[in-house]
Amino acid sequence: MKRQDGYLTRKSGSWLGHYSVWIMDPASGRKKRRQKCFKIGPASMTKTAAKNKLRERLVKELGVTGDFRMTMGAFIETQWKPMREGTWRDSTKAVNRELLKFVVDRFGTTALEDMDTVEMQVWLNDLASKKSGSLVRHCRNFLQSILREATEREFLRRDPGRMLRLPRLRPVAKPYLTVEQLTALIEEAACYPRDYTLLTVMALAAFRPSELFALTWDCVDMVNNTITIKQTVYRGQFRPFTKNTEEGDRDYLTAYLPEPAMMALVLWCSEAKYNEPTDFVFPNSEGGYITKENYQKRVLNPLAKMAGIPKVNFQILRRTVATHAQQYGSPKDVSVILRHKKVETAQLHYVQAVTATVKETENRLAEKILPSRHTLPDILRTLSSGHPR
């Protein structure tokens, strides 16, 4: 980057800023200079203020600070993102761009060499008091990844992000339904065959809404009680299902469906009267796919209100399945039911402690470690009679 401060002129009662950019000439393959000019403001503005505006434009346009060092914003756009975006799914790109705005808005105009560990930590601490834990984690991970890349590429001599700590995050409620509440919710949908079937499948197999609403009838195997997930739908976009396994990448996944859920699907199939195998299993009124937001507003919320349940959404339903399934299977079994690549994901974010099962587990462990010769009532009766042990 050639050093330049730009220059000012006054014309027609306004300050004009002038500077140069270097572009690649496609004809010759060489760089050439192109002059740029923009209106800064009225001539009544002081020259110092006009210079500051020109400097701000240079920072934004050229991605350098006033003393021509690369900024965080420029490094993210020209160096870091090109190395990362190729591995992001389309939906991930949209989410990451929104989250990166928090980092860029705060540190985008800061020179890489001026990134200070304490300043970043104070910002993360403040962010944690206002925003969700997920956002804070992403911002910390972004900062560490960006600054690690800058250090490895020798834009920095030392990595100022290596010591960043995750601050204490705001507690997040992770509600789930009792078995009675889940049953009541499904029973409220008994008069609506499509929704009764959908909730039954959801309650017994913990499908994601992106999987449920993309299901077509050719994915249902009524003989073997399975459903093959071939595609998902997210934010109006259909995408092939992909899963990393020990055998490699697969473009489908076959999920087992308990018999009550398959029976509900068979009954719904007889009523739905679909025309083609590629018709949606759970279509909207026009035969197209359902959006998660519409289903939440038009179906789940009213059903929850009728069942006397404060709040229900698809994540709560999946958490409910995971929480109650832990009584009957191993952590690995729960992760397979939820279709998670890592066992830890289900345990950290979905499985919740149930008081009754915790007590039962502790009692079983106590009996294993220290078998009791007497019951608690026997001991209480002995003590009340005044007899020594």
N, C-alpha and C positions, 0 to 999 in steps of 0.2 A: 504494500500500500504506500503510494507516494505521499509524502508529508505535504499538507496544505492547510491553510487557515481560512481560505476563501477570502472574499472581499465584498465591500458594500458600495452601493451607489444609491443616489436619490433621483427619482424621476416621477414626474406628475404627482407630486405631493406624497410619495411613498418611499420607504426604504426597500431596496431590492438586494437580495443576497445572491452571490455568484460563487460557484465551486465546480470542480471537475470530477467526473467519474471515468474509470477506465473499463472499456468493454472489449470483447473479442470480436474482431472483424471476421465474419464467416468466409469472406472471399479470400482474404490473404492469410488468415490464421494467426494474425498478429493483434496485439493489444493497441487500441487507439483511444485517445482522450476525447471525451464529449463534454462540452460545457453545459451547465445547468443554471437556471435562474428562477427564483421564486420571490413572490411578494412577502415581505416580512411584516409590514405594518405601516401606519401613517408616519409621515415625516416628523410629526410632533414627538415621536418616541425618541429618547436619547440614543446617541450612537452606541453607548455601552449596552443598553438594553437590546438594540438591534444586533450587536455582536453576539450577545448571549443566545438570541433566537437562531442566529446562523450556526452557532456551535451546536445547539440542540439538534438542528437539522442534519449536521454532519454526523453526529452520533447515531441518529436514527437511520440515515440513508446509507452510511458507509460501515456501520457496525463497529465504530471505534470511539474511544473517549476523546475528550478535548485535547489530550496529549498523545492521541493516536495509539493507544493500546487496545487490544481486542476486548470487547465487552462480553459479559455472560450471554446476553441476548443473541449477539452475533455468533458466538461459539455454538450455542444450542442449535441455531438455525442452519449454520453452514457446516458444522463439524459433527455434532453429537446426534442430532435427529437423523441425518442420512445414514448413520451407522446402525440405527435402531429400528426405524420405521418399517424396514423390509420384513421384520419378523412379527410385526403387529397385525392382528386381524383388523378388518375394517371397523368393527365396533370398538375395538381397543384403541384404534387411532383417535376416534372421536372423543373417547373418554380421556385419554392421555393428553390430548391437546387442551381440553378444558382444565385439567389439573395443572398442566405446565404453566398456564396463565398466572397462577398464583406465584410461582417462582419468578417468572419473567417480569410481572408487574412490580415485584419487590426488588429484584436484583438485576433486571435486564440491562440497565445502563451502567452497572458497576463493572469496572475493569476486573479481569480475571485475577490479576495480582493483588487487587484490593479486597478480595473476598476474605472476610474475617470470621474465624470459627465462633468467637463469642457473639458477634453480631447475628450470625445465622442461628445460633442456639437460642438467643433471646427472641428472635422472630418465630421460631418453632414453638417456643414456650407460650408465647402470646397466641399463636394460632391454635394451640391445643385448648386454650380456654374458651375459644369461640366456635371452632369448627369440629367436625367429626374426627374420630380417631383414624378412620380410613384415609381421609384427606391428608392428615398430618403425616401418616406413614408414607404416603406417596410422595409428598413434598420432600421429606427427609431422604427417601430412596433416590429421588431425582437429583437432589443436590449432591449426594455422595457419588452417584453414577457419573454425573457431568464433570465434577471436579476430579474424579479418578481418571476419567478419559483425558481431561486436559493435562493432568500430570504425566500420564503415560505417553502422551503425544508431545511432551516437553514444552507445552505452553506455560506450565507452572513448574517450579523447582520442587515445591512441597505441596502435598495435598491438604488443603485446609478443611476438607469435609470428613476426614477419616475419624475425627474424634466426636462427631455429632452424635448426641444421645437422643433417644426417643423420650420425650417428656411424659409426665403422667397424663393420661388421656381421660377425657370425660367418659364416665361409665355409660354403657349402652345397654338398654334393656333388650333381652332376647326372649320374648314370650313364646310359649307354646300352649297348645290346647290339651286339656285332659281327654281321656278316652271318651268320657260322657259328652263333653262339648263337641268333639269331632263327630260322634254318632248323631248328636242332635242337629248338627249342621247338615249332614248328609240326608237325614230324615226330612228336613225342611225343603229339600230339593226333590222329594219323591214325586211331586206332581209335574216335574219338568224333566222328562227322560234324558235329554242331552246333558243337562247339568248334574243330574243324579249319577249318570254314568261317569262323567268327567271327574266328579269329586270322589267317587268310589275308586276309580283308577288312581287318582292322586293320593288318596289316603292309604292305599295298599302298595303302591309302587313308587311314590315320591317323585313323580315326573316334574321336570322344570316346565314353566309355561312355554318357553321357546320350543321344547320338544313336543308338548301336548298339542299345541295349535298348528304344528307342521305335520302331524301324523296323517297319513292317508291309509285307506282300507287295505291296500296291497302290503302294508307293513304288519298287518295283524295275522298271526297264525293261530287259528282257533283250535287246531288239532294238538299242537304242542304247547299251548298256553304261553306264547311269547309275542313280543312286539319288537320289530327291528327298527331302530332309529336311524334313518338315512339322511335326514336334513333337519335344520332348525330354522326358526324365524325370529328375527330380532330387529326391532324398530323398522318394521316393514320390509326387511331384506331377508330373503331366503339364502341359506348358505349350507354347503355340504357338511355333514357331520364328520368330524375328524377326532381321532383319539390315539394318543401315544400309548403303546403297550410294549411289553418285553419282546413281542414278536415283530414290532415295527408299527408304522402308521396304518390305521384302518379307517375306511370311509363309512363305517356303519357300526352299530352296537346292538346286540340282541339282549333284551331284558325279559326276565321271567315275570309273568303276571299271575298272581294267586287266583285260584278258581272262582271265588266270588266276584272278583273284578272282571274276569273273562266272561262269566255268566251275564253280568250287567252289559258288557260290550255286545254279546250275542243278541240280547233282547233289544238293545239300541239299534243294532244292525237291521233287525227285522222292521223297526219303525222308521229308520232313517231313509230306507229305500234309495240308496245311492245308485247312480247310473254307471259310473266308471270306477275301476279299482284305484284310480289316482284322486278320487274325490276325498275331501277332508273328512276325517272321522268326527271332528267337532267343528262343523262349519257355522258361520254366522247366518243371518236370515236370508242372505243372498247367495249362499253356497261358497263364499270365500273364507279366508282365514280370519280368526278372531284376534284382536289385539289384546294384550295383557291389561292395558289401562282401561279399555272399555269393559272387559269382563269383570275387573275389580269393581268398577263403579256401578255397573248395571246388574251384576249377579252376586258377587261375593259380599259386598257391603249390605244389600238388602237381606240376604240369607242370614248373615251374622246377626243383624238386628232382630230378625224373627226368632233366632235361636238364643237370644240373650247373651251373645258373646261380644265383648267390647271391641275387639279388633281381629280381623283375619286378612291375611294376604298369602301369596304363594310361598314366600319364605317361611312364614309361621307354620304353614302346613307341612313343608319339608322338614322343618325343625321338629315338629310334632312327631312325624314318622321316625326320625332319627332318635329322638329321646325315648320313645317307647320301645323301639326295636332293640335297644341296648340290653333289655331284660332277656332277650331270646337268642342273641347272637354275639359274636366277637366284634371288636372294632373294625376288623377287616370286612366282616359281613355287612356292617352298617355303611361303610364307605362304598362297597359295591352296589348296595341298594340305591344310594344317592348318586352313583356314577361319578365319584371323585377319583382323581388320579392318585391322591395321597390320602392315607388313612388319617393323618393329622388334621386335614381340612374339616372333616366331619366332626372330629373330636373337639376341635377348638371353636368352631362356629355354629354347629348344629346340635350336637348332643348336650343336653342340659341335665343337671342333677335332679333326680326325683326323690323326694324325702323318704317315701316308703321303700324304694329299692335301696337307698343308701343304708337305711336301718337294717334291712334284710341282709345286705352284704356284710355289714359290720357284725351282725349277730352270727352269721355263718363263719366269718373269720375268727371270731372269739371262740366259738365252739371247736373250731379246728385246732387253735393254738392251746386253749386251756379248757378241755372238756369238763363240764360241770357235773358233780355227783348229785347235786340237789337243785331244785327249782327255786326261783326267787320267793314264791309264796311260802315254801317250806322254811326257808331261812328267816323270813319275817315272823312266822309263827314261833320259831325257836327263840328268837330274840325277845318277843313279847312275853314268853313264858318265864323268862329270867334264867334259862338254862345256859351254861357256858357251851362254847363250841366243842 
